[in-house]
Amino acid sequence: MVKAVRYHDYGGPEVLCYEDAPIPEPGPRDVLVRVHAAGVNPADRQIRAGLRFRLDKPFAFIPGCEVSGTVEKRGAEVKVLTVSDEVYGMLGTLGGGYAEYVVAAADNLGRKPASLDHVHAAALPVAALTAWDALFEVGGLVAGQKILIHAAAGGVGHVAVQLAKWRGAHVIGTASTRNEAFLRELGVDEFVDYRATVFGSVVRDVDVVVDAIPREADDATDVLARETMARSWVVLKDGGIQVSICANPRPGPEAARRGLRGAYAGAQPGNDVLNRIAGLVDEGRLSPAVGVILALREARQAHELIQTGHTRGKIVLEVGEL
């Protein structure tokens, strides 16, 4: 038995229990990972609340969709990883990350960036894969274009800023005043305090908008998210695209007449992008920001923080020995 955080019913953070759980056994294409750190994401709280899917009772579900750790055992068909390899990656909605050991598909794990400790590596997979999909696969961002990133200081937003700068784009970021210096250090070309300035009054002719404002955090955040999405069509140049990581933007008649498009983006598991991300980290082009570090037994507090929708960078749980 190992220590894990599980819940046996849907609800608020109070349903999270720090308790014993059996060590999982890897399948032929899986590896058993000794978890050193687990990232905390808005999806974790949505699944916990029963907003993503609902399991039949009784169940004992371990949340957590991204980890960094060490391979302890591998399935018979796994060739790319071996025991003792340091890895990081995304587990998907099946979870399992809030535990001392987790089983993961080998194809969904990349080599941990050599320049990062496990805590910072665990902050990367979901944010980096989501940002990559939003910017490049869906948004089609290329060098010389102008991009507006909402919630630029958040878990996905701050990674998107760095990736967009690496690609050679002109980056505009919205956030609160307390995050201006942070975003300037990351390289934003223009900063907009969304509380003091209506971004539509100062932003024009954007090729891509990436909306990373969390939904279902609180009523005020939800209202802000809806208003921001509606106003973002105006700042796009004809033929531009608005990409959201939380909803499916639908252009109205006027936006459609201008050739504007809306699309949803999300993290796509796979080791190819994770290994490219690791390379960018080790080259000094990308650095994850960790705002809060808590022990595994403090997962309840982590969920209370994530549902505010106002954290800078990522929240990470330390698991076991680092």
SULLIN-V87271 format. One record per backbone hydrogen bond with DSSP energy under -0.5 kcal/mol. CO is the residue of the C=O (numbers start at 1). NH is the residue of the N-H. Records with the same first field share a line. If there is no record, write none. Layout:
CO: NH ; NH
//
This chain:
2: 21
3: 100
4: 6 ; 19
6: 17
7: 61
12: 15
13: 16
17: 6 ; 19
19: 4
21: 2
27: 30
28: 77
29: 106
30: 75
31: 33 ; 104
32: 72 ; 73
33: 35 ; 102
34: 70
36: 319
37: 68
38: 317
40: 315
41: 44 ; 45
42: 46
43: 47
44: 48
45: 49
46: 51 ; 52
47: 50
48: 11
61: 7 ; 63
62: 96
63: 98
64: 97
65: 91 ; 92
66: 39
67: 89
68: 36 ; 37
69: 87
70: 34
71: 84
73: 32
75: 78
77: 79
82: 85
85: 71 ; 87
86: 112
87: 69
88: 110
89: 67
92: 95
97: 99
98: 5
100: 35
102: 33
104: 31
105: 108
106: 109
107: 271
108: 90
110: 88
113: 116
117: 121
118: 122
119: 123
120: 123
121: 124 ; 125
124: 128
125: 129
126: 130
127: 131
128: 132
129: 133
130: 134
131: 135
132: 136 ; 137
133: 138 ; 139
134: 139
135: 141
142: 145
145: 170
146: 207 ; 208
147: 149 ; 172
148: 150 ; 210
149: 152 ; 174
150: 212
151: 154
153: 313
154: 158
156: 160
157: 161
158: 162
159: 163
160: 164
161: 165
162: 166
163: 167
164: 168 ; 169
165: 168
168: 144
169: 171
170: 147
171: 189 ; 190
172: 149
173: 192
174: 152
175: 194
176: 179
177: 180
179: 183
180: 184
181: 185
182: 186
183: 187 ; 188
184: 187
190: 173
192: 175 ; 194
193: 196 ; 197
197: 199
198: 201
199: 202 ; 203
206: 237
207: 241
208: 148
209: 211 ; 243
210: 150 ; 212
211: 245
218: 222
219: 223
220: 224
221: 225
222: 226
223: 227
224: 228
225: 229
226: 230
227: 231
228: 232
229: 233
230: 233
231: 234 ; 235
232: 236
233: 236
235: 206
237: 240
240: 261
241: 209 ; 243
242: 263
243: 211
244: 265
247: 249
249: 251
252: 256
253: 257
254: 258
255: 260
256: 259
258: 239
261: 242
263: 244
267: 269
270: 274
271: 275
272: 276
273: 277
274: 278
275: 279
276: 280
277: 281
278: 282
279: 283
280: 285 ; 286
281: 284
288: 290
289: 291 ; 314
292: 316
294: 318
295: 298
296: 299
298: 302
299: 303
300: 304
301: 305
302: 306
303: 307
305: 308
306: 309
314: 291 ; 292
315: 40
316: 294
317: 38
318: 296
//
